[in-house]
Amino acid sequence: MTIKIKNLHFKCIIGILPFERETEQKVIINLSFKYIFTKNIFINYADIANYVTESMKENKFLLIEDALLYIQNGLNSKFQIKKLKLSIAKPDILDNCEVSVTL
């Protein structure tokens, strides 16, 4: 089975520029992963979305890359997932484009 979470958005502190450390900015998370479904094993996608949101808000990452690796490690240790694809975008950081980093 594959779970996809698209356009999970919220505001958090992320970035290295002085104004990014003071004011929350919008981020957009897209992720997907595979898992083996059985009657005894299923993954609650709300738990995944909450874990990602809370991790981003609590840790106030300097770099998107650090956030990606932290979330990857957390999801891999908390849930039985395979082939995680994860992207974090900062849609408002530049006036003429959306910036994202993908794992």
C-alpha atoms as one frame of an Amber mdcrd trajectory, in Angstrom:
protein
   0.000   0.000   0.000   1.019   3.625  -0.486  -0.013   6.605   1.600   0.338
  10.086   0.133  -0.076  13.302   2.079  -0.215  16.294  -0.233   0.000  19.992
   0.568   0.157  19.690   4.346   0.626  23.339   5.236   1.221  25.315   8.409
   3.470  28.071   9.717   6.693  27.509  11.623  10.137  28.945  12.240  12.568
  27.620   9.636  15.551  29.227   7.971  18.857  30.923   8.629  18.037  34.525
   7.763  17.393  36.797  10.761  13.758  37.490   9.847  13.135  33.735   9.407
  14.230  33.143  13.002  11.725  35.721  14.294   8.585  35.248  12.219   6.826
  32.019  11.309   6.494  31.352   7.601   4.308  28.997   5.619   5.703  25.613
   4.694   4.141  22.951   2.490   4.947  19.284   3.057   4.378  16.530   0.529
   5.204  12.954   1.377   4.499   9.424   0.348   5.608   6.039   1.560   4.864
   2.368   1.143   3.933  -0.070   3.879   2.728  -3.624   4.226  -0.933  -3.658
   5.186  -2.375  -6.505   7.216  -5.390  -6.707   9.483  -3.036  -6.159  12.433
  -0.863  -3.465  10.880  -2.151  -0.237   9.465  -0.789   3.280   9.585  -2.992
   6.172  10.629  -2.184   8.989   8.208  -3.379  11.559  10.775  -0.593  10.367
  13.093   1.929  10.941  10.294   0.632  14.445   9.556   0.633  15.351  13.254
   4.159  14.017  13.757   5.486  16.067  10.832   3.684  19.243  11.917   4.744
  19.007  15.564   8.346  18.143  14.647   8.630  21.192  12.421   7.048  23.544
  14.951   9.005  22.285  17.969  12.469  22.068  16.400  12.613  25.416  14.556
  15.121  24.069  12.046  17.768  26.268  10.467  17.938  24.279   7.238  15.262
  22.448   5.272  17.791  19.642   4.824  18.055  19.169   8.602  14.265  19.060
   8.863  14.051  16.430   6.107  16.590  14.161   7.798  14.990  14.572  11.240
  11.528  13.721   9.918  12.879  10.793   7.896  14.577   9.321  10.961  11.509
   9.854  13.135   9.063   8.317  10.689  11.341   5.345  10.068  11.695   4.679
  13.794   8.025   5.220  14.771   6.268   3.563  11.841   6.882   0.545   9.631
   7.354   2.425   6.385   9.400   1.893   3.232  10.463   4.134   0.344   9.730
   7.484   1.954   9.562  10.465  -0.407   9.479  13.798   1.399   9.496  17.401
   0.222   9.433  20.658   2.189   8.590  23.888   0.372   8.810  27.504   1.478
   6.326  29.126  -0.937   6.732  32.708   0.238  10.493  33.050   0.779  11.130
  34.475  -2.709   8.745  36.743  -4.581   8.891  34.981  -7.934   9.020  31.261
  -7.094   8.432  28.490  -4.585  11.569  26.916  -3.099  11.589  23.277  -1.994
  14.009  20.546  -1.052  13.197  16.875  -1.612  14.492  13.727   0.019
